[in-house]
Amino acid sequence: YHVKQLQAVFGESFTPEPILRPTSLRPDMEEVEKALRGGLEALIFTNPANPDGVVWQPDEIRRLVDVAREVGAYLICDECYVDMVYVQNGHSSPLDIEGELYDRAIVCRGFSKSLGCQSWRVGYAVTSPVTAASIVTVMDPVYICTPFVQHAIAEYILNYYDEYEQHVQECARLIRDNWKLLYPAFEKALGWRAIDPQGSMYGIFNHDCPSDADAVKAAVRKGVGVCPGNMFIVGPDERTGFVRIHCGVSREKAMKVRDALLQD
């Protein structure tokens, strides 16, 4: 979807660079560095990641920033799931690196996930003053202006920050608890193998079906919808061996999904 956005805005074609190890789903730092040193102008990465829930480690972020700074590439970090991190060592960002923020690092965050307002398209970017000024010159003609709902959310957070923080924490706990409820049911009903997410509102499984579409059909026969891995993972094959589920639902709905899966 990032590629589609770029093509829509600039009217040019872009070639995505796969940077995940297909087996572990962790960033392949050798491939990342190779792409950056090979002339890549910008790298977009999601942390925590979608669909696999991988959280980038501090040493990976440091290496990414160091190489990007050396070659002059832009780093665009999508951190919309930053409030949903489950690993003990927490979340690491280009913003956490000591010293001055790398001039071409852009960290994007928003409220669509934590406040459940996906269609509102509200968020913000953190970057250097120079890069922020160049972003504004593009944002104004493309998006016209900041949407009114952004002002409403800003006012809410300004006046009710403690309530906002409590809500975010409760949502993260709900998503994590839903995953713990759902993954054993998927494993038992479909024979899939769960990969414990480190963050985000999703969960991912390995499957042995001939294709990702066949795995989706197997879940539909149980009355449950899932996303095929090839919607997210770059490659020519229709079988990535992965499917993704969404855990950002009410507890009652999660229980209905579990019951549907385990029904004979």
C-alpha positions in Angstrom: 0.0 0.0 0.0 2.9 2.4 0.5 3.9 1.8 -3.1 0.4 2.6 -4.3 0.4 5.9 -2.3 3.7 6.9 -3.9 2.5 6.1 -7.4 -0.7 8.0 -6.8 1.1 11.1 -5.5 4.0 11.2 -7.9 2.6 9.4 -10.9 5.8 7.3 -11.2 6.4 3.6 -10.7 8.4 2.4 -7.7 10.1 -1.0 -7.1 9.7 -2.3 -3.5 12.8 -3.8 -1.9 12.1 -6.9 0.3 13.9 -6.6 3.6 12.5 -9.5 5.6 14.0 -12.9 6.1 11.2 -15.2 4.8 11.7 -17.7 7.6 12.1 -15.5 10.7 10.3 -12.3 9.4 13.0 -10.3 11.1 14.6 -7.5 9.0 17.5 -8.8 7.0 20.0 -6.0 7.8 22.5 -7.2 5.2 19.9 -6.7 2.5 18.8 -3.4 4.0 22.4 -2.1 4.0 22.9 -3.4 0.5 19.9 -1.6 -0.8 20.8 1.6 0.8 24.4 1.5 -0.5 23.0 0.5 -3.9 21.4 3.9 -4.5 18.1 3.5 -2.6 16.8 7.1 -2.1 14.2 6.3 0.7 13.4 3.4 2.9 9.9 3.0 4.4 9.7 0.6 7.3 7.0 -0.1 9.9 7.8 -0.6 13.6 6.1 -2.5 15.0 5.5 -4.2 11.7 2.4 -5.2 9.8 1.5 -8.1 9.3 4.0 -10.0 11.5 4.2 -7.8 14.6 8.0 -7.7 14.6 9.6 -4.9 16.7 12.9 -3.6 15.4 15.8 -3.9 17.9 17.8 -0.8 19.1 20.9 -2.1 17.3 19.0 -2.5 14.1 17.6 1.1 14.3 21.1 2.4 15.0 22.6 0.6 12.1 19.8 1.8 9.8 20.3 5.4 10.8 24.1 5.2 10.5 24.0 3.8 7.0 21.2 6.2 5.8 23.2 9.2 7.2 26.3 8.0 5.4 24.6 7.6 2.0 22.1 10.5 2.4 18.9 8.3 2.1 15.6 9.2 3.6 14.2 7.0 6.4 10.5 7.0 6.7 9.4 5.2 9.9 5.7 4.2 10.2 5.1 3.9 13.9 1.3 3.8 14.0 1.4 0.7 16.2 3.8 2.3 18.7 1.2 2.1 21.5 0.9 -1.7 21.0 4.3 -3.2 22.0 4.5 -6.4 24.1 8.2 -7.1 24.4 10.1 -6.3 27.6 12.7 -4.1 26.0 10.0 -2.0 24.5 10.1 0.1 21.3 13.1 1.7 19.6 12.9 4.6 17.2 15.2 7.0 15.3 13.9 9.5 17.9 15.6 7.6 20.7 19.1 7.8 19.3 21.3 10.2 21.3 22.4 13.4 19.7 20.8 15.4 16.9 18.0 13.7 15.0 19.1 12.6 11.5 18.0 15.3 9.2 16.3 12.9 6.7 14.6 10.7 9.3 10.8 11.1 9.3 8.9 9.3 12.1 5.1 9.0 11.4 2.6 8.4 14.2 -1.1 8.6 14.4 -4.3 7.8 16.3 -6.2 5.6 13.8 -5.2 2.4 15.7 -5.1 3.5 19.3 -8.4 5.5 19.1 -10.1 3.2 16.5 -10.7 6.0 14.0 -9.0 4.6 10.9 -11.1 6.5 8.4 -10.3 9.9 10.0 -6.7 9.9 8.7 -5.2 11.8 11.5 -1.6 11.7 12.6 1.6 13.6 12.8 5.3 13.4 11.7 8.4 14.1 13.7 11.5 15.2 11.8 14.1 18.0 11.5 12.9 21.6 10.8 14.4 21.5 7.3 12.7 18.3 6.3 9.4 19.5 8.0 9.4 22.6 5.8 9.8 20.6 2.6 7.0 18.2 3.7 4.6 21.1 4.1 5.2 22.4 0.6 3.9 19.0 -0.7 1.2 18.4 1.9 -0.7 21.7 1.2 -1.4 21.1 -2.5 -2.0 17.3 -2.1 -4.1 17.2 1.1 -5.3 20.9 1.0 -5.1 21.4 4.8 -5.1 19.6 8.1 -8.5 18.0 8.6 -10.8 19.4 11.3 -11.0 16.1 13.2 -7.2 16.5 13.8 -8.0 19.6 15.8 -10.7 17.7 17.8 -8.3 14.9 18.7 -5.6 17.5 19.7 -8.0 19.2 22.0 -9.1 15.9 23.5 -5.5 14.9 24.2 -4.6 18.3 25.6 -7.5 18.3 28.0 -7.8 14.6 28.8 -4.3 13.2 28.4 -4.6 10.8 31.4 -7.8 9.4 30.1 -6.2 9.0 26.7 -3.2 7.1 28.2 -5.6 4.8 30.1 -7.5 4.1 27.0 -4.4 3.3 25.0 -3.2 0.9 27.6 -6.6 -0.9 27.9 -6.7 -1.3 24.1 -3.2 -2.8 24.1 -4.2 -5.3 26.8 -7.4 -6.2 25.0 -5.5 -6.9 21.8 -2.9 -9.0 23.6 -5.5 -11.0 25.5 -7.5 -11.6 22.3 -4.4 -13.1 20.7 -3.9 -15.4 23.6 -7.6 -16.5 23.3 -7.6 -16.9 19.5 -4.3 -18.5 18.5 -4.8 -21.9 20.2 -8.2 -22.1 18.5 -6.7 -21.5 15.1 -3.9 -24.0 15.7 -6.4 -26.7 16.8 -9.0 -26.0 14.1 -6.7 -25.5 11.1 -3.3 -26.9 12.1 -1.6 -23.6 11.6 1.4 -22.6 13.7 1.2 -19.3 15.6 4.1 -16.8 15.6 3.9 -14.7 18.7 3.7 -11.0 17.8 6.0 -8.5 19.5 3.6 -5.6 18.8 0.7 -4.3 16.6 -2.9 -5.4 16.6 -2.3 -8.5 14.5 -1.2 -12.1 14.7 0.4 -14.3 12.1 0.5 -18.0 11.4 2.4 -20.5 9.3 0.2 -22.7 7.2 0.9 -25.8 4.9 -1.8 -25.1 2.3 -0.9 -25.1 -1.4 -1.4 -21.4 -1.5 -2.3 -18.5 0.8 -5.7 -18.3 -0.9 -6.3 -22.0 0.1 -5.6 -21.1 3.7 -8.1 -18.3 3.5 -10.7 -20.6 2.1 -10.0 -23.1 4.9 -10.7 -20.4 7.5 -13.9 -19.2 5.6 -15.2 -22.8 5.8 -15.0 -22.4 9.6 -16.9 -19.1 9.3 -13.8 -16.9 9.9 -12.1 -14.4 7.7 -8.3 -13.9 7.6 -5.8 -12.1 5.3 -3.4 -14.0 3.0 0.3 -13.3 3.6 0.9 -12.3 -0.1 -1.1 -9.1 0.5 1.9 -7.9 2.5 5.0 -9.9 1.7 6.7 -9.1 -1.6 7.4 -12.0 -3.9 6.3 -13.7 -7.1 4.8 -16.8 -5.4 1.1 -16.9 -4.4 2.2 -19.0 -1.4 4.1 -17.2 1.3 3.1 -19.7 3.9 1.6 -17.0 6.1 -1.8 -15.7 7.0 -2.7 -12.8 9.3 -5.5 -12.3 11.8 -6.9 -9.1 13.3 -7.1 -9.0 17.2 -8.4 -5.4 17.5 -12.0 -6.5 18.2 -14.2 -6.7 21.3 -13.7 -9.6 23.7 -17.2 -10.8 22.8 -16.4 -10.9 19.1 -13.1 -12.7 19.8 -15.0 -15.3 21.8 -17.4 -15.8 18.9 -14.5 -16.3 16.5 -13.0 -18.9 18.9 -16.3 -20.7 19.3 -16.8 -20.8 15.5 -13.3 -22.3 15.0 -13.8 -25.0 17.6 -17.4 -25.9 16.5 -17.6 -29.5 15.1 
